[in-house]
Amino acid sequence: MSGSKLSNPVDPQKSAESPLAMTIHGLPSPVDVVQADTQRTRMGRWKMIAMMLVCASPVLASYFTYYVLRPEGRSVYGELIQPQKDMPSITVKNDQAQDVAVQSLKGQWLLVTVASGACDERCQQNLYFQRQLREILGRDKDRLDRVWLVTDAAPVATELSAALSGAHVLRMDSETVARWITPGAGQQAQDHLYVVDPMGNFMMRFPANMDVAGASKAKRDLNRLLKASSSWDQAGR
């Protein structure tokens, strides 16, 4: 047609005789693949560590405030435990013979005593101080639970029932207790009251054989711990 511009038709024979043009992309070497995987693994580990630090930072900050930034001349009655020990991931029986996961105690500060079910005079004194210390915390008392770890099968005397109202009474053998909570040098487990933080870490023990004067000092320590952790710990689990 006049005035039209047509492209040249493709010659089928020439097209069939022409080789196909192919572009081959270079594949990465095995060394490059290994290096890339190593870098991704390293970055993943750093991210995981960073997340753990972010989660733990409120607890670390409260401990730092309590033990490092305290004013000069302020004495600390309790002994800080280093390294801290996490509560065991086991199930034990309570005083009603019901199964209780020990990890379910997390989420509250715990004031712990350890003794035989026979509960001698020292045990009864610790249960008394344990109850009184919680009560005199006032509005913060709901942030702390009482726990008695009974280390044998001896029955608990019925006359202790009133004193144990609201407390967690758990049967845990001595070996398991010792892997979590330990007494001071030369002392026995039943000689102390112990503090466990809301994350389940055994982090403090009060001096053995607490008396009224010692209980007053222990109250100050508990008040300071609760105040230092008030930004991240609330009452209830």
CYANA upper distance limits for C-alpha pairs under 8 A (distance plus 0.5 A):
 10 VAL  CA     14 LYS  CA      8.46
 10 VAL  CA     15 SER  CA      7.67
 11 ASP  CA     15 SER  CA      6.61
 12 PRO  CA     16 ALA  CA      6.61
 13 GLN  CA     17 GLU  CA      6.85
 14 LYS  CA     18 SER  CA      6.71
 28 PRO  CA     32 ASP  CA      6.67
 28 PRO  CA     33 VAL  CA      7.24
 29 SER  CA     33 VAL  CA      6.99
 30 PRO  CA     34 VAL  CA      6.74
 31 VAL  CA     35 GLN  CA      6.66
 32 ASP  CA     36 ALA  CA      6.61
 33 VAL  CA     37 ASP  CA      6.70
 34 VAL  CA     38 THR  CA      6.59
 35 GLN  CA     39 GLN  CA      6.65
 36 ALA  CA     40 ARG  CA      6.73
 37 ASP  CA     41 THR  CA      6.63
 38 THR  CA     42 ARG  CA      6.61
 39 GLN  CA     43 MET  CA      6.62
 40 ARG  CA     44 GLY  CA      6.58
 41 THR  CA     45 ARG  CA      6.73
 42 ARG  CA     46 TRP  CA      6.82
 43 MET  CA     47 LYS  CA      6.70
 44 GLY  CA     48 MET  CA      6.71
 45 ARG  CA     49 ILE  CA      6.68
 46 TRP  CA     50 ALA  CA      6.56
 47 LYS  CA     51 MET  CA      6.70
 48 MET  CA     52 MET  CA      6.76
 49 ILE  CA     53 LEU  CA      6.70
 50 ALA  CA     54 VAL  CA      6.71
 51 MET  CA     55 CYS  CA      6.74
 52 MET  CA     56 ALA  CA      6.59
 53 LEU  CA     57 SER  CA      6.14
 54 VAL  CA     58 PRO  CA      8.38
 56 ALA  CA     60 LEU  CA      6.72
 57 SER  CA     61 ALA  CA      6.33
 58 PRO  CA     62 SER  CA      6.71
 58 PRO  CA    229 SER  CA      8.03
 58 PRO  CA    231 SER  CA      8.19
 58 PRO  CA    232 TRP  CA      6.86
 59 VAL  CA     63 TYR  CA      6.83
 59 VAL  CA    229 SER  CA      7.43
 59 VAL  CA    232 TRP  CA      8.26
 60 LEU  CA     64 PHE  CA      6.53
 61 ALA  CA     65 THR  CA      6.57
 62 SER  CA     66 TYR  CA      6.62
 62 SER  CA    225 LEU  CA      8.02
 62 SER  CA    228 ALA  CA      5.31
 62 SER  CA    229 SER  CA      5.80
 63 TYR  CA     67 TYR  CA      6.46
 63 TYR  CA     68 VAL  CA      8.38
 63 TYR  CA    225 LEU  CA      8.27
 63 TYR  CA    228 ALA  CA      7.83
 64 PHE  CA     68 VAL  CA      5.73
 64 PHE  CA     69 LEU  CA      7.22
 65 THR  CA     69 LEU  CA      5.40
 65 THR  CA     70 ARG  CA      7.05
 65 THR  CA    228 ALA  CA      7.10
 66 TYR  CA     70 ARG  CA      6.32
 66 TYR  CA    224 ARG  CA      7.32
 66 TYR  CA    225 LEU  CA      7.24
 66 TYR  CA    228 ALA  CA      6.90
 70 ARG  CA     74 ARG  CA      7.38
 76 VAL  CA    217 LYS  CA      8.48
 76 VAL  CA    221 ASP  CA      7.14
 77 TYR  CA    206 PHE  CA      7.23
 77 TYR  CA    207 PRO  CA      7.99
 77 TYR  CA    214 GLY  CA      8.32
 77 TYR  CA    217 LYS  CA      6.46
 77 TYR  CA    218 ALA  CA      6.68
 77 TYR  CA    221 ASP  CA      7.21
 78 GLY  CA    204 MET  CA      6.60
 78 GLY  CA    205 ARG  CA      6.05
 78 GLY  CA    206 PHE  CA      4.93
 78 GLY  CA    207 PRO  CA      7.07
 78 GLY  CA    218 ALA  CA      7.32
 78 GLY  CA    221 ASP  CA      7.45
 79 GLU  CA    204 MET  CA      5.86
 79 GLU  CA    205 ARG  CA      5.91
 79 GLU  CA    206 PHE  CA      6.75
 79 GLU  CA    207 PRO  CA      8.07
 80 LEU  CA    203 MET  CA      6.32
 80 LEU  CA    204 MET  CA      5.11
 80 LEU  CA    205 ARG  CA      7.45
 81 ILE  CA    202 PHE  CA      7.68
 81 ILE  CA    203 MET  CA      5.33
 81 ILE  CA    204 MET  CA      5.81
 81 ILE  CA    205 ARG  CA      7.94
 82 GLN  CA    203 MET  CA      7.85
 84 GLN  CA    201 ASN  CA      6.25
 84 GLN  CA    202 PHE  CA      6.13
 84 GLN  CA    203 MET  CA      5.80
 85 LYS  CA    180 TRP  CA      6.23
 85 LYS  CA    181 ILE  CA      7.99
 85 LYS  CA    201 ASN  CA      5.68
 85 LYS  CA    202 PHE  CA      5.71
 85 LYS  CA    203 MET  CA      7.74
 86 ASP  CA    180 TRP  CA      7.15
 86 ASP  CA    199 MET  CA      8.39
 86 ASP  CA    200 GLY  CA      5.93
 86 ASP  CA    201 ASN  CA      4.90
 86 ASP  CA    202 PHE  CA      6.87
 87 MET  CA    102 VAL  CA      7.68
 87 MET  CA    103 GLN  CA      7.29
 87 MET  CA    180 TRP  CA      6.41
 87 MET  CA    200 GLY  CA      5.83
 87 MET  CA    201 ASN  CA      6.71
 87 MET  CA    202 PHE  CA      7.76
 88 PRO  CA    102 VAL  CA      7.25
 88 PRO  CA    103 GLN  CA      7.61
 88 PRO  CA    176 THR  CA      8.34
 88 PRO  CA    180 TRP  CA      7.37
 89 SER  CA    101 ALA  CA      7.83
 89 SER  CA    102 VAL  CA      6.89
 89 SER  CA    103 GLN  CA      6.48
 90 ILE  CA    101 ALA  CA      6.44
 90 ILE  CA    102 VAL  CA      6.43
 90 ILE  CA    103 GLN  CA      7.98
 91 THR  CA     99 ASP  CA      6.72
 91 THR  CA    100 VAL  CA      5.85
 91 THR  CA    101 ALA  CA      4.75
 91 THR  CA    102 VAL  CA      6.38
 92 VAL  CA     99 ASP  CA      6.10
 92 VAL  CA    100 VAL  CA      5.82
 92 VAL  CA    101 ALA  CA      6.89
 92 VAL  CA    102 VAL  CA      7.41
 92 VAL  CA    170 LEU  CA      7.11
 92 VAL  CA    171 ARG  CA      6.59
 92 VAL  CA    172 MET  CA      6.94
 93 LYS  CA     97 ALA  CA      5.58
 93 LYS  CA     98 GLN  CA      5.70
 93 LYS  CA     99 ASP  CA      5.24
 93 LYS  CA    100 VAL  CA      6.35
 93 LYS  CA    170 LEU  CA      6.27
 93 LYS  CA    171 ARG  CA      5.95
 93 LYS  CA    172 MET  CA      8.35
 94 ASN  CA     98 GLN  CA      5.94
 94 ASN  CA     99 ASP  CA      7.09
 94 ASN  CA    100 VAL  CA      7.05
 94 ASN  CA    168 HIS  CA      7.80
 94 ASN  CA    169 VAL  CA      6.01
 94 ASN  CA    170 LEU  CA      4.87
 94 ASN  CA    171 ARG  CA      6.60
 95 ASP  CA    169 VAL  CA      6.11
 95 ASP  CA    170 LEU  CA      6.86
 95 ASP  CA    171 ARG  CA      8.04
100 VAL  CA    104 SER  CA      7.98
101 ALA  CA    105 LEU  CA      8.30
103 GLN  CA    200 GLY  CA      7.85
105 LEU  CA    200 GLY  CA      7.98
106 LYS  CA    197 ASP  CA      8.49
106 LYS  CA    198 PRO  CA      5.74
106 LYS  CA    199 MET  CA      6.15
106 LYS  CA    200 GLY  CA      5.82
106 LYS  CA    237 ARG  CA      7.79
107 GLY  CA    198 PRO  CA      4.88
107 GLY  CA    199 MET  CA      6.81
107 GLY  CA    200 GLY  CA      8.25
107 GLY  CA    233 ASP  CA      8.49
107 GLY  CA    236 GLY  CA      7.42
107 GLY  CA    237 ARG  CA      5.21
108 GLN  CA    143 ARG  CA      6.21
108 GLN  CA    144 LEU  CA      6.21
108 GLN  CA    145 ASP  CA      7.09
108 GLN  CA    197 ASP  CA      7.39
108 GLN  CA    198 PRO  CA      4.97
108 GLN  CA    199 MET  CA      8.42
108 GLN  CA    233 ASP  CA      8.46
108 GLN  CA    235 ALA  CA      7.59
108 GLN  CA    236 GLY  CA      7.08
108 GLN  CA    237 ARG  CA      6.88
109 TRP  CA    143 ARG  CA      6.59
109 TRP  CA    144 LEU  CA      5.04
109 TRP  CA    145 ASP  CA      6.76
109 TRP  CA    195 VAL  CA      7.72
109 TRP  CA    196 VAL  CA      6.34
109 TRP  CA    197 ASP  CA      5.30
109 TRP  CA    198 PRO  CA      5.41
110 LEU  CA    144 LEU  CA      5.95
110 LEU  CA    145 ASP  CA      5.39
110 LEU  CA    146 ARG  CA      6.35
110 LEU  CA    147 VAL  CA      7.16
110 LEU  CA    194 TYR  CA      8.47
110 LEU  CA    195 VAL  CA      6.19
110 LEU  CA    196 VAL  CA      5.45
110 LEU  CA    197 ASP  CA      6.98
110 LEU  CA    198 PRO  CA      7.94
111 LEU  CA    130 GLN  CA      7.27
111 LEU  CA    144 LEU  CA      7.46
111 LEU  CA    145 ASP  CA      6.74
111 LEU  CA    146 ARG  CA      5.55
111 LEU  CA    147 VAL  CA      6.63
111 LEU  CA    193 LEU  CA      7.23
111 LEU  CA    194 TYR  CA      6.19
111 LEU  CA    195 VAL  CA      5.41
111 LEU  CA    196 VAL  CA      7.10
112 VAL  CA    130 GLN  CA      8.33
112 VAL  CA    146 ARG  CA      6.58
112 VAL  CA    147 VAL  CA      5.21
112 VAL  CA    148 TRP  CA      6.30
112 VAL  CA    149 LEU  CA      7.80
112 VAL  CA    193 LEU  CA      6.20
112 VAL  CA    194 TYR  CA      5.41
112 VAL  CA    195 VAL  CA      6.73
112 VAL  CA    196 VAL  CA      7.99
113 THR  CA    123 CYS  CA      8.32
113 THR  CA    126 ASN  CA      7.26
113 THR  CA    127 LEU  CA      7.72
113 THR  CA    130 GLN  CA      8.37
113 THR  CA    147 VAL  CA      6.89
113 THR  CA    148 TRP  CA      5.47
113 THR  CA    149 LEU  CA      6.78
113 THR  CA    190 GLN  CA      7.18
113 THR  CA    192 HIS  CA      7.31
113 THR  CA    193 LEU  CA      5.66
113 THR  CA    194 TYR  CA      6.92
114 VAL  CA    123 CYS  CA      8.32
114 VAL  CA    148 TRP  CA      6.30
114 VAL  CA    149 LEU  CA      5.30
114 VAL  CA    150 VAL  CA      6.66
114 VAL  CA    151 THR  CA      7.63
114 VAL  CA    189 ALA  CA      6.54
114 VAL  CA    190 GLN  CA      5.43
114 VAL  CA    192 HIS  CA      8.38
114 VAL  CA    193 LEU  CA      8.39
115 ALA  CA    119 CYS  CA      6.80
115 ALA  CA    123 CYS  CA      6.70
115 ALA  CA    148 TRP  CA      7.98
115 ALA  CA    149 LEU  CA      7.02
115 ALA  CA    150 VAL  CA      5.89
115 ALA  CA    151 THR  CA      6.55
115 ALA  CA    189 ALA  CA      7.84
115 ALA  CA    190 GLN  CA      5.58
116 SER  CA    150 VAL  CA      5.80
116 SER  CA    151 THR  CA      5.76
116 SER  CA    152 ASP  CA      6.19
116 SER  CA    154 ALA  CA      7.29
117 GLY  CA    150 VAL  CA      6.04
117 GLY  CA    151 THR  CA      7.60
117 GLY  CA    152 ASP  CA      6.85
117 GLY  CA    153 ALA  CA      7.28
117 GLY  CA    154 ALA  CA      5.18
117 GLY  CA    155 PRO  CA      5.97
117 GLY  CA    156 VAL  CA      5.42
117 GLY  CA    157 ALA  CA      8.29
118 ALA  CA    154 ALA  CA      6.28
118 ALA  CA    155 PRO  CA      7.07
118 ALA  CA    156 VAL  CA      6.58
118 ALA  CA    157 ALA  CA      7.60
119 CYS  CA    123 CYS  CA      5.56
119 CYS  CA    124 GLN  CA      6.70
119 CYS  CA    156 VAL  CA      7.92
120 ASP  CA    124 GLN  CA      6.78
121 GLU  CA    125 GLN  CA      6.69
122 ARG  CA    126 ASN  CA      6.76
122 ARG  CA    190 GLN  CA      8.01
122 ARG  CA    191 ASP  CA      7.68
122 ARG  CA    209 ASN  CA      7.83
123 CYS  CA    127 LEU  CA      6.73
123 CYS  CA    190 GLN  CA      7.20
124 GLN  CA    128 TYR  CA      6.68
125 GLN  CA    129 PHE  CA      6.71
126 ASN  CA    130 GLN  CA      6.34
126 ASN  CA    192 HIS  CA      8.17
126 ASN  CA    193 LEU  CA      7.36
126 ASN  CA    210 MET  CA      7.95
127 LEU  CA    131 ARG  CA      6.67
127 LEU  CA    163 ALA  CA      7.97
127 LEU  CA    164 LEU  CA      8.38
128 TYR  CA    132 GLN  CA      6.68
128 TYR  CA    163 ALA  CA      7.91
129 PHE  CA    133 LEU  CA      6.33
129 PHE  CA    215 ALA  CA      7.26
130 GLN  CA    134 ARG  CA      6.96
130 GLN  CA    146 ARG  CA      7.28
130 GLN  CA    193 LEU  CA      8.08
131 ARG  CA    135 GLU  CA      6.87
131 ARG  CA    146 ARG  CA      7.79
131 ARG  CA    163 ALA  CA      8.08
132 GLN  CA    136 ILE  CA      6.71
133 LEU  CA    137 LEU  CA      7.08
133 LEU  CA    215 ALA  CA      7.70
133 LEU  CA    218 ALA  CA      8.40
133 LEU  CA    219 LYS  CA      6.64
134 ARG  CA    138 GLY  CA      8.38
134 ARG  CA    141 LYS  CA      5.83
134 ARG  CA    144 LEU  CA      7.28
134 ARG  CA    145 ASP  CA      8.23
134 ARG  CA    146 ARG  CA      8.31
135 GLU  CA    141 LYS  CA      6.61
136 ILE  CA    141 LYS  CA      7.95
136 ILE  CA    219 LYS  CA      8.37
137 LEU  CA    141 LYS  CA      5.48
137 LEU  CA    219 LYS  CA      7.99
137 LEU  CA    223 ASN  CA      7.54
140 ASP  CA    144 LEU  CA      8.02
140 ASP  CA    226 LEU  CA      8.03
140 ASP  CA    235 ALA  CA      8.22
141 LYS  CA    145 ASP  CA      8.49
142 ASP  CA    235 ALA  CA      6.03
142 ASP  CA    236 GLY  CA      7.54
143 ARG  CA    233 ASP  CA      8.45
143 ARG  CA    234 GLN  CA      7.09
143 ARG  CA    235 ALA  CA      4.89
143 ARG  CA    236 GLY  CA      7.01
144 LEU  CA    235 ALA  CA      8.42
145 ASP  CA    167 ALA  CA      7.30
145 ASP  CA    168 HIS  CA      8.23
146 ARG  CA    166 GLY  CA      8.15
146 ARG  CA    167 ALA  CA      5.40
146 ARG  CA    168 HIS  CA      6.67
147 VAL  CA    167 ALA  CA      6.22
147 VAL  CA    168 HIS  CA      5.15
147 VAL  CA    169 VAL  CA      6.46
147 VAL  CA    170 LEU  CA      7.99
148 TRP  CA    167 ALA  CA      7.84
148 TRP  CA    168 HIS  CA      6.67
148 TRP  CA    169 VAL  CA      5.35
148 TRP  CA    170 LEU  CA      6.77
149 LEU  CA    169 VAL  CA      6.68
149 LEU  CA    170 LEU  CA      5.59
149 LEU  CA    171 ARG  CA      6.35
149 LEU  CA    172 MET  CA      6.45
149 LEU  CA    177 VAL  CA      8.40
150 VAL  CA    169 VAL  CA      7.48
150 VAL  CA    170 LEU  CA      6.40
150 VAL  CA    171 ARG  CA      5.21
150 VAL  CA    172 MET  CA      6.41
150 VAL  CA    173 ASP  CA      7.99
151 THR  CA    171 ARG  CA      6.46
151 THR  CA    172 MET  CA      5.68
151 THR  CA    173 ASP  CA      5.10
151 THR  CA    174 SER  CA      5.76
151 THR  CA    177 VAL  CA      8.37
152 ASP  CA    171 ARG  CA      7.42
152 ASP  CA    172 MET  CA      7.85
152 ASP  CA    173 ASP  CA      6.71
152 ASP  CA    174 SER  CA      8.21
153 ALA  CA    171 ARG  CA      8.15
156 VAL  CA    160 LEU  CA      7.80
157 ALA  CA    161 SER  CA      7.98
160 LEU  CA    164 LEU  CA      6.71
161 SER  CA    165 SER  CA      6.86
164 LEU  CA    168 HIS  CA      8.43
164 LEU  CA    169 VAL  CA      8.37
172 MET  CA    176 THR  CA      7.09
172 MET  CA    177 VAL  CA      6.97
173 ASP  CA    177 VAL  CA      6.82
174 SER  CA    178 ALA  CA      6.54
175 GLU  CA    179 ARG  CA      7.00
176 THR  CA    180 TRP  CA      7.31
177 VAL  CA    181 ILE  CA      6.13
177 VAL  CA    182 THR  CA      8.19
178 ALA  CA    182 THR  CA      6.00
180 TRP  CA    202 PHE  CA      7.47
181 ILE  CA    189 ALA  CA      8.40
181 ILE  CA    194 TYR  CA      8.34
181 ILE  CA    202 PHE  CA      6.92
182 THR  CA    189 ALA  CA      6.87
183 PRO  CA    187 GLN  CA      6.26
183 PRO  CA    188 GLN  CA      6.20
183 PRO  CA    189 ALA  CA      5.45
183 PRO  CA    191 ASP  CA      7.98
183 PRO  CA    192 HIS  CA      7.37
183 PRO  CA    205 ARG  CA      8.19
184 GLY  CA    188 GLN  CA      8.01
184 GLY  CA    207 PRO  CA      8.48
184 GLY  CA    208 ALA  CA      8.37
187 GLN  CA    191 ASP  CA      7.04
187 GLN  CA    208 ALA  CA      7.76
188 GLN  CA    192 HIS  CA      8.36
191 ASP  CA    208 ALA  CA      5.31
191 ASP  CA    209 ASN  CA      5.98
192 HIS  CA    205 ARG  CA      7.07
192 HIS  CA    206 PHE  CA      6.40
192 HIS  CA    207 PRO  CA      6.60
192 HIS  CA    208 ALA  CA      5.15
192 HIS  CA    209 ASN  CA      6.93
192 HIS  CA    210 MET  CA      7.82
193 LEU  CA    205 ARG  CA      6.45
193 LEU  CA    206 PHE  CA      6.03
193 LEU  CA    207 PRO  CA      8.21
193 LEU  CA    208 ALA  CA      8.17
194 TYR  CA    202 PHE  CA      7.91
194 TYR  CA    204 MET  CA      6.39
194 TYR  CA    205 ARG  CA      4.82
194 TYR  CA    206 PHE  CA      6.72
195 VAL  CA    202 PHE  CA      6.65
195 VAL  CA    203 MET  CA      6.61
195 VAL  CA    204 MET  CA      5.52
195 VAL  CA    205 ARG  CA      6.48
196 VAL  CA    200 GLY  CA      6.41
196 VAL  CA    201 ASN  CA      5.80
196 VAL  CA    202 PHE  CA      4.86
196 VAL  CA    203 MET  CA      6.20
196 VAL  CA    204 MET  CA      7.50
197 ASP  CA    201 ASN  CA      5.89
197 ASP  CA    202 PHE  CA      7.15
197 ASP  CA    203 MET  CA      7.22
198 PRO  CA    233 ASP  CA      8.11
206 PHE  CA    210 MET  CA      8.19
206 PHE  CA    218 ALA  CA      7.53
207 PRO  CA    214 GLY  CA      8.49
210 MET  CA    214 GLY  CA      5.91
210 MET  CA    215 ALA  CA      6.90
211 ASP  CA    215 ALA  CA      6.57
212 VAL  CA    216 SER  CA      6.91
213 ALA  CA    217 LYS  CA      7.14
214 GLY  CA    218 ALA  CA      6.63
215 ALA  CA    219 LYS  CA      6.63
216 SER  CA    220 ARG  CA      7.18
217 LYS  CA    221 ASP  CA      7.02
218 ALA  CA    222 LEU  CA      6.73
219 LYS  CA    223 ASN  CA      6.59
220 ARG  CA    224 ARG  CA      6.70
221 ASP  CA    225 LEU  CA      6.71
222 LEU  CA    226 LEU  CA      6.60
223 ASN  CA    227 LYS  CA      6.54
224 ARG  CA    228 ALA  CA      6.47
225 LEU  CA    229 SER  CA      6.68
226 LEU  CA    230 SER  CA      6.40
229 SER  CA    233 ASP  CA      6.25
230 SER  CA    234 GLN  CA      7.36
